Amino acid sequence: ENATVAFRVASGNSTGGTIEIREDSAHGTILGQCTVPDTGGWDKYKTFSVVLKNQAGKLNLCLVCKGRAGELMRLDWLQFSKTPAD
């Protein structure tokens, strides 16, 4: 429930982009969204994270990258972790 997902990405796109984490498909419910700005180049990787709004249990996830035309970002890895309870 409410897991955190971290993305290691690089972007040389001046407008950057967003990564939407959706349930089941590209048109499914948005569980979280991560904004990825220009990181300073296609080989300049930075880590960004977002807390998802999801129920406990196993889910099928779909990552949807959005932005202007052209290459948006390069994904090196992603990692899920539990979000500590308040």
C-alpha positions, 0 to 999 in steps of 0.5 A, a space after each residue: 500500500 502506498 509504495 514509493 517508486 524511484 526512477 534513475 533517469 537522464 534527460 537532455 530534453 529542454 522541456 523534460 517530461 513526466 512518468 505516469 504510473 498507471 494501474 493495468 494499462 496505459 489508460 488505467 487509473 493514475 497511481 502516481 506521477 513523477 516530473 523529470 526535468 532536463 538533467 543536464 544531458 543524456 548521460 547525466 542521471 539523477 534519481 527522482 521518486 514518488 509515493 504511489 496511491 495504491 491499495 495493498 496487494 499485487 498490481 499490474 503497472 504500466 509506465 507512461 512517459 509524456 512530454 513534447 516531441 522527441 526523446 524525453 528521457 532515458 531510464 536506467 532503473 526503477 526501484 520500489 520500496 515500502 513507504 513508512 507508516 505515519 
